[in-house]
Amino acid sequence: MGRVIVRAGYRKWAQRIFAEVDKDLGAHAANGAALEYVDITDGPVTRTWDAAADLALFYGWSSRVPDWLLEETPCYGLHPSPLPRYRGGSPLQHQIIAGEYWSAVTIFEMTDEMDAGPIFAQVPLTLDGSLDDVFDRIVQAAISPTIDLIRAVAEGKRIVVRKQPEDEVTSFMRRHPGESEITLDDLAKSSARQIHDKVRALYSEDEDYPTAYITCGDGICLYLTGTNLADV
């Protein structure tokens, strides 16, 4: 019996995960189970597939998942933080700016509460380097557990998850472009490391994020795409 897998992800790193999974699974999971993929690269999610889906994956997805889909289909999301910490929007940016070094790729069962569902897999990764370096690590960390999840569904196995500990929850709002400004007050009160982390957290060659900037005396914004730390 074939299985229908909906894959929703408009971020380039999410599409790279799906492409790498394809290289391993192709059109068949273990035991010869046929797989039919339905790819969605922009929102909102609508009833665009003919058959009922057996699994929906939301990786690199920011739009609300409709209640009807959560009720009808097992939905799993990928959140780049060690859930239950850093639930909500802009998780990578918030972690790097906060000076975090260790993070995780968390694949979890989605519910009607944001990023609060039980965890299927959590793979640690570091946040050093550029934001694009971090995206590369996210891709590599997500491949194996995603394959395990699809195979479990294809073979009709019970998916084992664990509840998130509510006493460890931290939540954040999505960052807006105005928060990317670095002011004179920021320069006076922040360390060089803090400014460096803010710049690298907000610039990507592959993804569209509100880049860090300085407003100059003539009112023109100077965007910062990279910084270096060095003793003088």
C-alpha positions as CSV (number, residue, x, y, z in Angstrom):
1,M,0.0,0.0,0.0
2,G,1.3,3.4,-0.9
3,R,1.8,6.2,1.5
4,V,1.2,9.9,0.8
5,I,3.8,12.3,2.4
6,V,3.1,16.0,2.3
7,R,6.3,18.1,2.6
8,A,5.8,21.8,3.3
9,G,8.9,24.0,3.4
10,Y,9.8,27.2,1.6
11,R,13.2,27.7,3.2
12,K,16.1,26.5,1.0
13,W,17.6,24.5,3.9
14,A,14.3,22.7,4.3
15,Q,14.1,21.8,0.7
16,R,17.7,20.5,0.9
17,I,16.6,18.1,3.7
18,F,13.8,16.8,1.5
19,A,16.2,16.4,-1.4
20,E,18.7,14.4,0.7
21,V,16.0,12.2,2.1
22,D,14.9,11.5,-1.5
23,K,18.4,10.2,-2.3
24,D,18.0,7.6,0.4
25,L,14.3,6.6,0.2
26,G,13.4,7.6,-3.4
27,A,9.9,6.3,-4.1
28,H,10.0,3.4,-1.7
29,A,10.5,3.0,2.0
30,A,11.5,-0.2,3.8
31,N,9.6,-3.4,2.9
32,G,8.8,-1.9,-0.5
33,A,6.2,0.5,0.7
34,A,5.5,3.0,-2.1
35,L,5.8,6.7,-1.3
36,E,4.0,9.5,-3.0
37,Y,5.3,13.0,-2.2
38,V,3.2,16.2,-2.3
39,D,5.5,19.3,-2.1
40,I,4.2,22.7,-0.9
41,T,6.6,25.6,-1.1
42,D,4.3,28.5,-0.1
43,G,1.3,29.0,2.1
44,P,-1.4,28.8,3.1
45,V,-1.9,25.1,3.1
46,T,-5.1,24.1,1.2
47,R,-6.7,20.8,0.3
48,T,-4.7,20.4,-2.9
49,W,-3.9,16.7,-2.9
50,D,-6.3,14.0,-4.0
51,A,-5.7,11.3,-1.4
52,A,-5.7,11.6,2.3
53,A,-2.1,12.2,3.5
54,D,-0.5,9.7,5.9
55,L,2.1,12.2,7.1
56,A,2.8,15.9,6.7
57,L,6.2,17.4,7.4
58,F,6.5,21.1,8.1
59,Y,10.2,22.1,7.9
60,G,11.2,25.8,7.5
61,W,7.5,26.8,7.6
62,S,6.2,29.9,9.2
63,S,2.5,29.9,8.3
64,R,-0.2,28.5,10.6
65,V,-1.1,24.9,9.9
66,P,-4.9,24.6,9.6
67,D,-6.8,22.8,12.3
68,W,-8.4,20.4,9.8
69,L,-5.0,19.1,8.8
70,L,-3.8,18.7,12.4
71,E,-7.0,16.7,13.1
72,E,-6.9,14.5,10.0
73,T,-3.1,13.9,9.5
74,P,-0.1,13.2,11.6
75,C,1.8,16.5,11.3
76,Y,5.5,16.9,12.3
77,G,7.5,20.1,12.4
78,L,11.2,20.8,12.6
79,H,12.2,23.6,15.0
80,P,15.9,24.6,15.2
81,S,16.1,24.8,19.0
82,P,16.3,22.4,21.9
83,L,12.6,22.5,22.6
84,P,10.9,23.3,24.9
85,R,13.5,26.2,25.0
86,Y,13.2,28.9,22.4
87,R,9.7,28.2,21.2
88,G,8.2,30.7,18.7
89,G,9.6,32.8,16.0
90,S,13.2,33.5,14.9
91,P,14.6,30.7,17.1
92,L,18.1,30.7,15.6
93,Q,18.5,34.5,15.8
94,H,17.3,34.6,19.4
95,Q,19.7,31.9,20.4
96,I,22.8,33.3,18.7
97,I,22.1,36.9,19.9
98,A,21.6,35.5,23.5
99,G,25.1,34.0,23.3
100,E,24.1,30.3,23.1
101,Y,26.6,27.9,21.6
102,W,24.7,24.6,21.7
103,S,21.4,24.1,20.1
104,A,19.5,21.3,18.5
105,V,17.3,20.2,15.6
106,T,14.0,19.1,17.1
107,I,11.4,17.1,15.2
108,F,8.1,17.1,17.0
109,E,4.4,16.2,16.6
110,M,2.5,19.4,15.9
111,T,-0.5,20.4,18.0
112,D,-2.7,23.5,18.1
113,E,-0.2,25.1,20.5
114,M,2.9,26.6,18.9
115,D,6.0,24.3,19.1
116,A,4.5,22.5,22.1
117,G,3.9,19.0,20.8
118,P,5.7,15.8,21.9
119,I,9.3,15.3,20.6
120,F,10.1,12.5,18.1
121,A,13.9,13.3,17.8
122,Q,16.3,15.9,19.0
123,V,19.8,16.1,17.5
124,P,22.4,18.5,19.0
125,L,24.4,21.0,16.9
126,T,26.6,24.0,17.4
127,L,25.8,27.6,16.6
128,D,29.3,28.8,15.7
129,G,30.2,30.2,12.4
130,S,27.9,32.0,9.9
131,L,24.2,31.5,9.8
132,D,24.7,29.5,6.6
133,D,27.1,27.3,8.4
134,V,24.3,26.6,10.9
135,F,21.9,25.8,8.1
136,D,24.3,23.3,6.7
137,R,24.4,21.5,10.1
138,I,20.6,21.6,10.4
139,V,20.3,19.8,7.1
140,Q,22.8,17.1,8.1
141,A,21.2,16.7,11.5
142,A,17.7,16.3,10.2
143,I,18.2,13.7,7.4
144,S,18.4,10.5,9.5
145,P,15.5,11.2,11.9
146,T,13.3,12.3,9.0
147,I,14.0,9.0,7.2
148,D,13.2,7.1,10.4
149,L,9.9,9.0,10.7
150,I,8.9,8.3,7.1
151,R,9.8,4.7,7.4
152,A,7.8,4.3,10.6
153,V,4.7,5.7,9.0
154,A,5.3,3.6,5.8
155,E,5.6,0.4,7.8
156,G,2.6,1.2,10.1
157,K,4.8,1.3,13.2
158,R,3.9,3.2,16.3
159,I,5.8,6.5,16.5
160,V,7.5,6.9,19.9
161,V,7.5,10.5,21.2
162,R,8.2,12.1,24.5
163,K,6.4,15.0,26.2
164,Q,8.1,18.3,26.4
165,P,8.9,19.4,30.0
166,E,6.7,22.4,30.7
167,D,9.0,23.7,33.5
168,E,11.7,24.4,30.9
169,V,9.7,26.4,28.4
170,T,10.9,29.7,27.0
171,S,9.1,31.5,24.2
172,F,10.0,34.3,21.9
173,M,8.2,36.4,19.3
174,R,9.3,36.6,15.7
175,R,11.9,39.4,15.3
176,H,11.0,42.4,13.1
177,P,13.3,44.5,10.9
178,G,13.6,47.4,13.3
179,E,15.2,45.1,15.9
180,S,18.1,44.6,13.5
181,E,19.4,48.1,14.0
182,I,22.7,48.5,15.9
183,T,22.6,51.9,17.7
184,L,25.3,54.0,19.2
185,D,23.9,53.0,22.6
186,D,24.3,49.3,21.6
187,L,28.0,49.9,20.6
188,A,28.6,51.7,23.9
189,K,27.0,49.0,26.1
190,S,27.7,45.8,24.2
191,S,30.8,43.7,24.0
192,A,32.5,43.1,20.6
193,R,31.3,39.5,20.8
194,Q,27.7,40.6,21.3
195,I,27.8,42.8,18.3
196,H,29.5,40.1,16.2
197,D,26.9,37.6,17.2
198,K,24.0,40.0,16.3
199,V,25.6,40.6,12.8
200,R,26.1,36.9,12.1
201,A,22.7,35.9,13.4
202,L,21.0,38.2,10.9
203,Y,22.8,37.6,7.6
204,S,22.5,34.7,5.2
205,E,23.5,34.4,1.6
206,D,20.8,31.9,1.0
207,E,17.8,33.0,3.1
208,D,16.0,36.4,3.4
209,Y,16.4,37.8,6.9
210,P,16.4,41.4,8.2
211,T,20.2,42.1,8.1
212,A,21.8,44.1,10.9
213,Y,22.4,47.7,10.0
214,I,23.6,51.1,11.3
215,T,21.7,54.3,10.5
216,C,24.3,56.9,9.5
217,G,24.3,60.6,10.0
218,D,22.8,61.2,6.5
219,G,19.9,58.9,7.3
220,I,21.2,56.1,5.0
221,C,21.3,52.6,6.4
222,L,24.6,50.8,6.3
223,Y,24.0,47.0,6.3
224,L,26.5,44.7,8.0
225,T,27.0,41.4,6.4
226,G,30.0,40.2,8.3
227,T,32.4,41.1,11.2
228,N,35.6,39.8,12.5
229,L,36.8,39.6,16.1
230,A,40.5,40.4,16.6
231,D,42.7,41.7,19.5
232,V,44.2,45.2,18.9
